[in-house]
Amino acid sequence: MEIEHNLGKLADFSHRLQQAVIKTAEVHTIVECLRSFTSLTSLYSSITEPSFCLPAVGEHGKDMLKEAEELLERQPPTGRKQIRLTLSGGHTVFLQPVSGLGHVLSYIGIAAKKNETCGENEIFIGLLLDYAGKTAEQLLLRKLVLDDRTSDVHASLVHGILFGEIPHEDQMLAQIGLPSLSAGHYLFVSGAVILDRSGQQDEGFSSKGPNQDIAMLLRTLLSTHGIYNLLLLHNNVIHLLCIRETFGNRQAQWEKVKQSLRKVTELLMKSGQLRPQESLRIQAGFGHMKASLRDAAQSYREALDAVAITRMLQERPAGSVFYEDMGIYQILKSIGDTARLIQFVQSHLGPLLAYEQAGGTSLLQTLDHYLSCMGSKQETAERLFIHRQTLYHRLDKLDELLGSDYLKPERRLCLEVAIRAYDLVKEEMQTEQAM
């Protein structure tokens, strides 16, 4: 009888849910239906939409939601499997993952006190959440597909903008759908998002579909963070134009945009529910903020340079990088003539590199730290985790190889630049030495 009773209640809930969604196709409607049916606190935690708690019980509800989200952060990926969390206030939270495009994008859940749950009741709650989660997935997928169709109209514009093919800026803004502003202005920043997959893959595996899913998710995340965007996916690279309307201080607004771009990249990396044998690394590079759409092409070249520099400096880069943070590497990368960079490195660091190649101590690292510590022997020794006496021996060797005047301003500057240049051409130089 109990089973039949619960089945009847499930059918009733399913009917109520369908009727509610027909009237208002929003996730909030699903959560409200869940709350009213169970009389329990219901939660919604999302990376693409604002999270909320029903009923909105003031600070207590916010604290409950915040704690649940913090615990979720530490949870290993579970796919579609429901999650049970125990909160400090004595509540138990049951969460149903809501998936879309192969990614877990949100969770819908119920919070109950200990005396409100028992074995059979927990099973029933799980079934309710399964119904609610599937309904939420249908709404979410519908929204993502509609957004994708809208973006397809703009895709043909992205190539022209990022490669500088803009005959008339006002006309291009109108084609994008951006109205002319009587007050304030638009900010533009271009980006390149690299999707690197590694690991075993099934025979016949194509990354086209998964990459398209990530592109759709990226578009949604950017929109959620208030950044209008156009993107174009080609192979494993998402070419991106971000647009933000601003009325205040331009630099302050840019800092907010950077913070949003970092957060979006972080969420994009966390959202992937990949097969255990496969790993995905996402690296996003962004150029300078521009006040004109015509300059978006320059921002795009800067974004590509930021990615290229980071990939030269790091073995397996991931996350977001900004061209403006590349420092001296901006100039070194722009030279483009690798042979000239190698010649510059050899002329200033040649003796040190030859000494190390012959099996000597790593004096290049010692020199780098010594210069960055402004000649402080104590700080240099601490950074290198060596005794002061060991450092003195290395500094004597540096004097011998470089000459005692290497700390004079002009020579010091050349050495510091040469060390950074070596980071970019190290692989080429090592290849030449091996031949």
C-alpha positions as CSV (number, residue, x, y, z in Angstrom):
1,M,0.0,0.0,0.0
2,E,2.8,2.4,0.9
3,I,4.4,1.8,-2.5
4,E,1.1,2.5,-4.3
5,H,0.6,5.6,-2.2
6,N,4.1,7.0,-3.1
7,L,3.6,6.2,-6.8
8,G,0.3,8.1,-6.7
9,K,2.1,11.0,-5.1
10,L,4.8,10.9,-7.7
11,A,2.2,11.0,-10.5
12,D,0.5,14.0,-8.8
13,F,3.9,15.8,-8.5
14,S,4.7,15.1,-12.1
15,H,1.3,16.5,-13.2
16,R,1.7,19.6,-11.1
17,L,5.2,20.1,-12.4
18,Q,4.2,19.8,-16.0
19,Q,1.3,22.3,-15.5
20,A,3.5,24.8,-13.8
21,V,6.2,24.7,-16.4
22,I,3.6,25.1,-19.2
23,K,2.6,28.4,-17.6
24,T,6.1,29.6,-16.8
25,A,9.1,27.8,-18.3
26,E,11.6,28.8,-15.6
27,V,13.7,26.8,-13.2
28,H,12.4,29.0,-10.4
29,T,8.9,27.4,-11.2
30,I,10.3,23.9,-10.7
31,V,12.0,24.7,-7.4
32,E,8.8,26.4,-6.2
33,C,6.7,23.4,-7.2
34,L,9.2,21.2,-5.3
35,R,9.0,23.3,-2.2
36,S,5.2,23.6,-2.2
37,F,4.7,19.9,-2.7
38,T,7.1,18.8,0.1
39,S,6.9,21.8,2.4
40,L,10.6,21.5,2.7
41,T,13.3,24.1,1.9
42,S,14.3,23.8,-1.7
43,L,17.6,24.9,-3.3
44,Y,19.0,25.7,-6.7
45,S,22.7,26.1,-7.2
46,S,24.0,26.9,-10.7
47,I,27.1,28.1,-12.6
48,T,25.0,29.6,-15.4
49,E,22.2,31.3,-13.3
50,P,21.8,32.9,-9.9
51,S,21.5,30.4,-7.1
52,F,18.6,30.7,-4.7
53,C,16.7,29.1,-1.8
54,L,13.0,28.7,-1.3
55,P,11.5,29.9,0.9
56,A,13.8,32.9,1.0
57,V,14.4,32.6,4.7
58,G,16.7,35.6,5.2
59,E,20.3,35.1,6.2
60,H,19.7,31.6,7.4
61,G,18.8,30.5,3.9
62,K,21.7,32.3,2.4
63,D,24.1,30.6,4.9
64,M,22.6,27.2,4.1
65,L,23.0,27.7,0.4
66,K,26.5,29.0,0.8
67,E,27.6,26.1,2.9
68,A,26.1,23.6,0.5
69,E,27.9,25.2,-2.4
70,E,31.2,25.1,-0.5
71,L,30.7,21.4,0.2
72,L,29.9,20.8,-3.4
73,E,33.2,22.5,-4.4
74,R,35.0,19.7,-2.6
75,Q,32.9,16.9,-4.0
76,P,34.4,14.6,-6.7
77,P,32.5,14.5,-10.0
78,T,29.5,12.2,-9.7
79,G,27.8,12.5,-13.1
80,R,24.0,12.2,-12.6
81,K,24.3,10.5,-9.3
82,Q,22.5,12.3,-6.5
83,I,24.5,13.8,-3.7
84,R,23.8,13.9,0.0
85,L,25.4,16.6,2.2
86,T,25.3,17.2,5.9
87,L,25.3,20.8,7.0
88,S,26.6,22.2,10.3
89,G,23.1,23.3,11.3
90,G,21.8,19.8,11.4
91,H,20.2,19.9,7.9
92,T,20.7,17.2,5.3
93,V,20.7,18.4,1.7
94,F,19.8,16.1,-1.1
95,L,21.0,17.3,-4.5
96,Q,20.2,16.2,-8.0
97,P,22.7,17.2,-10.7
98,V,21.2,19.0,-13.7
99,S,23.3,18.2,-16.8
100,G,23.4,19.8,-20.2
101,L,25.7,19.2,-23.1
102,G,27.6,16.6,-21.1
103,H,28.3,19.0,-18.2
104,V,26.8,19.4,-14.8
105,L,25.6,23.0,-14.9
106,S,23.5,23.1,-11.7
107,Y,22.0,21.2,-8.8
108,I,18.4,21.2,-7.6
109,G,17.8,20.0,-4.1
110,I,15.9,19.7,-0.8
111,A,17.1,20.5,2.7
112,A,15.5,18.6,5.5
113,K,16.1,18.3,9.2
114,K,16.9,15.0,10.8
115,N,13.4,14.4,12.0
116,E,11.9,15.1,8.6
117,T,13.6,12.2,6.9
118,C,13.7,8.4,7.2
119,G,14.7,5.6,4.9
120,E,11.5,5.5,2.9
121,N,11.1,9.2,2.9
122,E,14.7,9.7,1.6
123,I,13.9,7.3,-1.3
124,F,10.8,9.3,-2.1
125,I,12.8,12.6,-2.0
126,G,15.3,11.1,-4.4
127,L,12.5,10.2,-6.9
128,L,11.0,13.7,-6.6
129,L,14.4,15.2,-7.3
130,D,14.9,13.0,-10.3
131,Y,11.7,14.2,-11.8
132,A,12.5,17.8,-11.0
133,G,16.1,17.4,-12.4
134,K,15.0,16.0,-15.7
135,T,12.5,18.8,-16.1
136,A,15.1,21.4,-15.4
137,E,17.5,19.7,-17.9
138,Q,14.8,20.0,-20.6
139,L,14.4,23.7,-19.9
140,L,18.1,24.3,-19.7
141,L,18.9,22.5,-23.0
142,R,16.1,24.4,-24.7
143,K,17.6,27.7,-23.6
144,L,21.1,26.6,-24.7
145,V,20.0,25.6,-28.1
146,L,18.1,28.8,-28.6
147,D,21.1,30.8,-27.6
148,D,23.3,28.8,-30.0
149,R,20.9,29.4,-32.9
150,T,21.0,33.2,-32.2
151,S,24.8,33.0,-32.1
152,D,25.0,31.2,-35.5
153,V,23.7,34.4,-37.1
154,H,26.6,36.3,-35.7
155,A,29.3,33.7,-36.3
156,S,30.1,35.0,-39.8
157,L,30.8,38.4,-38.3
158,V,33.4,37.2,-35.8
159,H,36.0,36.3,-38.4
160,G,35.8,39.7,-40.0
161,I,36.1,41.5,-36.7
162,L,39.0,39.6,-35.3
163,F,41.0,39.8,-38.5
164,G,40.4,43.5,-39.0
165,E,37.9,43.3,-41.9
166,I,35.6,46.1,-40.7
167,P,34.5,48.6,-43.4
168,H,32.3,50.7,-41.2
169,E,32.2,50.4,-37.5
170,D,28.7,51.7,-36.9
171,Q,27.4,49.4,-39.5
172,M,29.1,46.4,-37.9
173,L,27.8,47.4,-34.5
174,A,24.3,47.4,-36.0
175,Q,24.8,44.0,-37.5
176,I,25.9,42.7,-34.1
177,G,22.8,44.2,-32.6
178,L,24.5,46.8,-30.5
179,P,22.7,50.2,-30.5
180,S,24.6,53.5,-30.6
181,L,25.0,54.9,-27.2
182,S,24.1,58.5,-26.3
183,A,26.0,58.1,-23.0
184,G,28.7,55.7,-22.0
185,H,30.6,53.5,-24.4
186,Y,31.4,49.9,-25.3
187,L,34.5,48.1,-24.2
188,F,35.9,45.3,-26.4
189,V,38.3,42.5,-25.6
190,S,39.2,39.6,-27.8
191,G,40.2,36.1,-26.6
192,A,41.3,32.7,-27.7
193,V,40.3,29.6,-25.7
194,I,42.4,26.5,-26.4
195,L,40.8,23.1,-25.7
196,D,43.6,20.5,-25.2
197,R,42.5,16.9,-24.9
198,S,44.7,14.1,-23.8
199,G,44.4,10.5,-22.7
200,Q,42.9,7.4,-24.3
201,Q,39.9,7.9,-26.6
202,D,37.6,5.5,-28.3
203,E,38.2,4.6,-31.8
204,G,36.5,7.0,-34.1
205,F,36.2,9.6,-31.3
206,S,35.6,13.1,-32.6
207,S,36.1,16.2,-30.4
208,K,33.8,18.3,-32.6
209,G,30.7,17.6,-30.7
210,P,32.2,18.0,-27.2
211,N,34.0,21.2,-28.3
212,Q,30.7,22.6,-29.6
213,D,29.1,21.8,-26.2
214,I,31.9,23.7,-24.4
215,A,31.5,26.7,-26.8
216,M,27.8,26.8,-26.0
217,L,28.5,26.6,-22.3
218,L,31.1,29.4,-22.5
219,R,28.6,31.6,-24.3
220,T,26.1,31.0,-21.5
221,L,28.6,31.6,-18.7
222,L,29.8,34.9,-20.3
223,S,26.2,36.1,-20.7
224,T,25.4,35.2,-17.1
225,H,28.3,37.4,-16.0
226,G,27.0,40.3,-18.0
227,I,29.4,40.0,-20.9
228,Y,27.8,40.1,-24.4
229,N,29.9,37.8,-26.6
230,L,30.4,36.5,-30.1
231,L,32.4,33.4,-30.7
232,L,33.6,31.1,-33.4
233,L,34.7,27.5,-32.9
234,H,37.4,26.2,-35.3
235,N,38.9,22.8,-34.5
236,N,40.1,23.1,-30.8
237,V,40.1,26.9,-30.6
238,I,37.2,29.1,-29.6
239,H,37.8,32.6,-31.1
240,L,36.0,35.1,-28.9
241,L,34.9,38.7,-28.8
242,C,33.6,40.1,-25.5
243,I,31.7,43.3,-25.3
244,R,30.7,45.3,-22.2
245,E,28.8,48.5,-21.9
246,T,30.1,50.9,-19.4
247,F,29.3,54.4,-18.0
248,G,31.9,54.7,-15.3
249,N,35.7,54.6,-14.9
250,R,37.1,52.6,-17.8
251,Q,40.0,51.0,-15.9
252,A,37.7,50.0,-13.0
253,Q,35.3,48.4,-15.4
254,W,38.1,46.5,-17.1
255,E,39.2,45.1,-13.8
256,K,35.7,43.8,-13.2
257,V,35.6,42.3,-16.7
258,K,39.0,40.6,-16.0
259,Q,37.6,39.2,-12.8
260,S,34.5,37.9,-14.6
261,L,36.7,36.3,-17.4
262,R,38.8,34.5,-14.8
263,K,35.7,33.2,-13.0
264,V,34.1,32.0,-16.3
265,T,37.3,30.2,-17.3
266,E,37.4,28.6,-13.8
267,L,33.8,27.5,-14.0
268,L,34.3,26.2,-17.6
269,M,37.2,24.0,-16.3
270,K,35.2,22.7,-13.4
271,S,32.1,21.9,-15.3
272,G,33.5,19.1,-17.5
273,Q,32.3,15.7,-16.6
274,L,34.8,13.8,-18.7
275,R,35.5,10.1,-19.0
276,P,38.2,8.9,-16.5
277,Q,40.6,8.0,-19.3
278,E,40.4,11.5,-20.8
279,S,41.5,14.9,-19.6
280,L,40.7,18.3,-20.9
281,R,42.9,21.3,-20.3
282,I,41.4,24.7,-21.0
283,Q,43.6,27.8,-21.5
284,A,42.1,31.1,-22.3
285,G,44.1,34.1,-23.4
286,F,42.8,37.7,-23.6
287,G,44.2,40.9,-25.2
288,H,44.0,44.4,-24.0
289,M,40.7,46.2,-23.5
290,K,39.8,48.4,-26.5
291,A,37.4,51.3,-26.9
292,S,36.9,50.7,-30.6
293,L,35.6,47.7,-32.4
294,R,38.3,48.3,-35.1
295,D,40.9,47.6,-32.5
296,A,39.4,44.2,-31.6
297,A,41.7,42.6,-34.2
298,Q,44.8,43.9,-32.3
299,S,43.3,42.6,-29.0
300,Y,42.9,39.2,-30.7
301,R,46.6,39.1,-31.8
302,E,47.5,40.0,-28.2
303,A,45.3,37.1,-26.9
304,L,47.1,34.7,-29.2
305,D,50.5,36.0,-28.1
306,A,49.5,35.6,-24.4
307,V,48.5,32.0,-25.1
308,A,51.7,31.3,-27.1
309,I,54.0,32.9,-24.4
310,T,52.3,30.9,-21.6
311,R,52.7,27.7,-23.5
312,M,56.4,28.4,-24.0
313,L,56.9,29.1,-20.3
314,Q,54.7,26.3,-18.8
315,E,54.6,22.6,-19.6
316,R,50.9,22.2,-19.3
317,P,49.2,25.6,-19.0
318,A,45.6,26.0,-18.0
319,G,43.4,28.8,-16.8
320,S,43.2,32.4,-18.0
321,V,46.0,34.7,-19.0
322,F,46.1,38.3,-20.0
323,Y,48.4,39.9,-22.5
324,E,48.9,43.0,-20.2
325,D,50.4,40.7,-17.6
326,M,53.1,39.3,-19.9
327,G,55.6,42.1,-19.1
328,I,58.8,42.0,-21.0
329,Y,57.6,39.0,-22.9
330,Q,55.3,41.3,-24.9
331,I,58.3,42.9,-26.6
332,L,60.3,39.7,-26.9
333,K,57.5,37.8,-28.6
334,S,56.8,40.7,-31.0
335,I,60.4,40.5,-32.3
336,G,59.5,37.3,-34.1
337,D,63.0,36.6,-35.3
338,T,64.1,33.6,-33.2
339,A,67.6,33.7,-34.6
340,R,68.2,37.2,-33.3
341,L,66.8,36.3,-29.9
342,I,69.1,33.3,-29.7
343,Q,72.0,35.5,-30.7
344,F,71.2,38.0,-28.0
345,V,70.9,35.2,-25.4
346,Q,74.2,33.7,-26.5
347,S,76.0,37.0,-26.3
348,H,75.0,37.7,-22.7
349,L,74.4,34.2,-21.2
350,G,76.6,32.1,-23.4
351,P,79.4,31.4,-20.8
352,L,76.8,30.4,-18.2
353,L,74.9,28.1,-20.6
354,A,78.1,26.4,-21.7
355,Y,79.2,25.9,-18.1
356,E,75.8,24.3,-17.3
357,Q,75.9,22.1,-20.4
358,A,79.3,20.8,-19.4
359,G,77.8,19.6,-16.1
360,G,78.3,22.6,-13.9
361,T,76.0,24.0,-11.3
362,S,72.8,25.8,-12.4
363,L,74.2,29.3,-12.3
364,L,71.4,30.7,-14.5
365,Q,68.9,30.1,-11.8
366,T,71.2,31.6,-9.2
367,L,71.7,34.7,-11.4
368,D,68.0,35.1,-11.9
369,H,67.2,35.0,-8.2
370,Y,70.2,37.2,-7.3
371,L,69.0,39.9,-9.7
372,S,65.4,39.6,-8.7
373,C,66.5,39.9,-5.0
374,M,68.3,43.2,-5.9
375,G,71.6,41.7,-4.9
376,S,70.5,40.6,-1.4
377,K,72.7,37.5,-0.6
378,Q,70.5,36.4,2.3
379,E,67.3,36.5,0.4
380,T,68.8,34.8,-2.6
381,A,70.2,32.0,-0.4
382,E,66.7,31.6,1.2
383,R,65.0,31.4,-2.2
384,L,67.4,28.8,-3.5
385,F,67.4,26.8,-0.2
386,I,71.2,26.8,0.1
387,H,73.7,27.9,2.6
388,R,75.2,31.4,2.4
389,Q,78.7,29.9,1.8
390,T,77.4,27.8,-1.1
391,L,75.9,31.0,-2.6
392,Y,79.3,32.8,-2.2
393,H,81.0,30.1,-4.3
394,R,78.4,30.5,-7.0
395,L,78.7,34.2,-7.1
396,D,82.5,33.9,-7.4
397,K,81.8,31.7,-10.4
398,L,79.4,34.2,-11.9
399,D,82.2,36.9,-11.6
400,E,84.5,34.6,-13.4
401,L,82.2,33.8,-16.2
402,L,80.4,37.2,-16.7
403,G,83.0,39.6,-15.4
404,S,82.8,41.6,-12.1
405,D,80.8,44.4,-13.7
406,Y,77.6,42.4,-14.4
407,L,75.6,44.3,-11.8
408,K,76.2,47.6,-13.5
409,P,72.8,49.0,-14.7
410,E,73.2,48.5,-18.4
411,R,74.7,45.0,-18.1
412,R,72.2,44.0,-15.5
413,L,69.3,45.1,-17.8
414,C,70.7,43.0,-20.7
415,L,71.1,40.0,-18.4
416,E,67.6,40.2,-17.1
417,V,66.2,40.5,-20.6
418,A,68.4,37.7,-21.9
419,I,67.1,35.4,-19.1
420,R,63.5,36.1,-20.1
421,A,64.4,35.7,-23.8
422,Y,65.9,32.3,-23.0
423,D,62.6,31.2,-21.6
424,L,61.1,31.7,-25.1
425,V,64.0,30.1,-27.2
426,K,65.2,27.5,-24.8
427,E,63.7,24.6,-26.7
428,E,65.2,25.8,-30.0
429,M,68.6,26.3,-28.4
430,Q,68.6,22.8,-26.8
431,T,67.6,21.3,-30.1
432,E,70.5,23.0,-31.9
433,Q,72.9,21.8,-29.2
434,A,71.7,18.2,-29.5
435,M,72.3,18.1,-33.3
